[in-house]
């Protein structure tokens, strides 16, 4: 076995890179979410491994918010978060499985006309908790071929104030339940390459305390309407990644994502335009020692026809295995 500072071989390599569907749950827009897998997340982990991780991320969106009364205002939204996750690998009906729970801390910052004209500000605090379970019906470690399915539940445990939902939800919490079903394929290729493909669909419960794009005109000027019910249609994401193990302890990867759907309406009104966004990303995965891994990713938009365009997204994640 190679020492801690020079890389990983054999069983320890599996321990470090075998993070069961290690996801980066990123809330890009106020009404819908995108769930991104890491380039090696489709590899089933060993039974009995425990993973503890801390992730820091920053995302920037810009565009025009529809606040109602025929008004669209410029806005730039900065979202910073720190996510704590604890997971465990085990066997379910004889197949590899992994379960984890995650708690985020989120800080929003709003600038532009939306902040100055309507005196809006972003929320800060604990976000919605997530629980995930992944199972691999096919896990062929000899050929490096894995097929997995995963389910996610996001519960409305985060801090929430309807006053921060004019034009966009700037709360750490979403005040609704959401669920995700995901399927993925991972295949080892010659010359140290790895390829993965995944698709998921996300469904949403209703948020019955949401203002959105409705303002009223009175003697005092424009004021938000009373909160109503927000409905969101299912949202789909498709992603693929090609990774290259440049060294037993270093993996480089590129990924591509398609985000579709998620049209919304308030109080039974007209449906908004769906999200239609193409993204790409670059990854670096480094094994600091046989039990510790550092993941870094940078993502940009190739095409975005959404009301709020994703300008950039950066994530840094430290994982420790026990």
N, C-alpha and C positions, 0 to 999 in steps of 0.2 A: 504494500500500500504506500502511496506517495504521501509525504508529509503534508501538514495542514496548509502551509503557505505555497505549495506548488501544485495543488490541484487535487482531484478526486478520481478514484477508479473503483470499478466493481460495485459492491453493495453500497458504499458511501455515496457514489454518484447518484444512484437511484434515490437515496434518502434526500439528497439536496435538491434534485430537479423534479422529483416526483411529488409535486404539490397538486392534490386532486382538485381539478377545476378551480385553480386559484384565480379568482375574478377580481377585476377592478370595477366596482359598481360606481359609475359616474353619472351624476344627474346633470345633463347638459342643458335641458330646458325645464321650465317650471312645470309642464304638464306631462312630460314623458321622460323616460330614462334610457340610457344605453348601457348594456352590460358587456364589457370587453374581457375576453380571456387573454391570458398570457400565452406566448408562442409554444410553451411546453406544458401548458395546463391540462392537456388531454392525456398525459401519462398517468396511469393509475399509481397511487402511492403504496408503499408496503403496509401491511396490516400492523397496527400498533404504534405507528408514528404519530407524534403530536406536533402541530405547527402553531407557533405564536408569531404574529407579524404586526408591524406598525407601518402604516403608509401615510405619506404626506403628498397632497396633490394641489395643483392650482390650475383653474380653467378660466378662460376669458371669452365672453360672448359680447357681440355688439349688433345693433340694428335698431329697428323702430318698434316701439310697443304701441299696440292699439288700446287706448284707454277709454274708448267710447266717444259719443257725441261727435263723431267724424274726426277725431283728433288722433294723430300718430306722433309720438315724441321719441327723440333720439335717446338711446340708453346704452351704457356699457356696464356689464355685470362681471364682477370678479368673484369667483367662488374658491375659497381655500378650505381644505378639510384635512383632518387627521383621523384615520380609521384604525381601530384596534380589533384584531381578529384572532380567534382561537379555534383550532380545528383538530380532528382526530381521524386517523385511518382505521378501518375495521373491515370485517367480512360480513356481507349480507347475502344470505342464501347461496353461499359459496362463491360469491363474486366480490371483487375489490370495491370498497365504498369509502366515502369520506363525508364528514359532516362538519360544519363550522357555524359559528355565530359571530356577528360583527356589530360594533357600535361606532358610529362616526361622530366627530365634533366638527361643526361647520360654521364658517364665517363668510357672510355675503357683504359685498361693497358695491354700491350703485352710484353711478355718476352720469352726467348728461342732463338733458331737459327733464327726464323723468324724476331725477332727484331734486333739481332746483325749482321746477315749476309746481310739482305736486308734493314737495317736501317728503319724498319717500326715502326710506333708509333700509338697509339690509339687516337681517336677523343674525344672531350668533348664539350657538348653544349646541346641545345634544340633538343629533338627527335621528332618523328612523332606524330601528334595529332590524337586522336581516338574519335569517336562518336559511341555510342551504344544505342540500343532500345530493350527492352525486354517486352514481353506481355505474360500473363498467360491465355490461353483458359480454363484451369481448375484450380480453386483456392478454394478448400474445406477446410476452416479453422477448421471446427469441427472435421473432420477426419485427418487433417494434411496432405492432399494430394494435390500436386501441379504439373502441367505440364506446362512448359514454352518454348517459342521459343524466340530467340534473333538474332539480326543482328548487325554487327560491320563494320564500315568503318574506315580504317587507311589511312590517307592522307600524301603525301610526303612533309611535312612542316619542317622537321628537317634539321640540318646542314649536308652537304654532300660534300665529296671531293673524286673524283675517285682515287686519289693517295693512298687512304687508303683501297683499295679493292683488293690488291694482295694476293690471297689465302683465304681471309675472309674479310667481310665487317666490318671495325672497325669504322664506322661513327655512330653518334647518329641517323641520318636519313637513309632511305633505298632507296630514289629516285624512288619510285614507289607507286602506290595505291595497297591496299590489302583489301579483304573483307572476313568476316567470317559469316557462318550460324551455329547456335547452337540450339540443343533441349535438354531439361533436365526434369527429373522426381525427385520429392522429396516426401518422405513418412515418416510420424511419426510412430514410433514403440513403443511397450510397454516398461516400465521400464526406460523411459527417453532417449531412443535411437532415432536417426534420420538417414535415409538412403537416398542417392542421387545417380543418374546415369545420365551421360550426354555424348553427342557426338557432334563433330563439324567438319566442313570442311572449309579450308581456301584456297582462290584462290588469285593469284598474277598477277598484271600487269607486263609488261616488264620493266627492268631497262636498258636504252640505254646508260649508261655511267659507265661501269663496266669492270674491268681488270680481276679479278679472277685468274685462273690457267694458265696464259700465260706470259712467259718471252721470250726475244730474247737474243741470244748470239752474241756479237760483240767485237770489239777490247778493249772496256772498261770493258768487262765482261758481267754479266747478268743484263739486265735492263727490266722493265715492258713493255709489248706491249701496243699498243694504246687501249684505252677503246673500248669495243664492247657491244653487247646486251646480257643481262642475262635473261633467261627464266626459270621459276620454275613451276613444275607440282603441282596440288593440294595436300594439306597436311591435314591429318586427325588426330584427337585426341579423345581418349575415356577415360573416367574417372569415378571413383566411390568413394564414401566416406561413412564412418560410424562414426557418431558423438554420443557422450553421454553427456547429461546435468548433470554434477556432482553436480551442484548447480544452482539456478535460474540465477546467474550472471557468471557462469563458464561452458564452453563447451570444451570438449577434443575430438579430432577426428584423424582418420587415413585415408589416401587416397591412391589410386593407379591409375597410368596413363599409357596409351599406345600411343606412338607417331609414326606415320607411314606416309611415302610418302615424297614429297618435293624434288624429283630428279630435278637436274638443268643442264643446258647446256649453253655454251657461244658461241655466234656467229654461231649458228646452228651446233655445234660440237656434240660429244657423250654426252649422258645423264650420269650424275654422279650417284653413288649409292644412294638409298633412305635412309632417316632417319629411323632407326629401334631401338627405345629406350623404355625401360620400367622403370618407376620411381615410387617411393613411398614417402609419406610425412606424417608428424605429425603436428598437429595444436593445438593451445590454443587460445580460444576466451574468453575475460574477459570484462564484463561490469563494467567500472570504476564508472559510475553513470547512471542515467536513460536516459541520452542523449549521452553518450560517450562510445565507445567500442575500445578495443585494440586487434588486431589479430596478432599472431606470427605463422610462419610456417617454418619448416626445411624440405628440400627434398634431397633425394639421389637417385642414380641409381641402379636398380636391374640388368639390362642387357642393354648394349649399344654397338651396332655394327655400330655406326656412325663414320665419320672421326674424329670429335671432340667429346670427351666424356664429359658429364656433371659430374663434380666432386662434386659440392655442390651448393645449392641454399638456401638462407635465406631471409625471408621477414618480416618486421614489419610494421604494418599499424594501424594508429589512425583514427577513424571515429567519426565525430560529427554530430548529428541530430538536425534539427530545425523544 
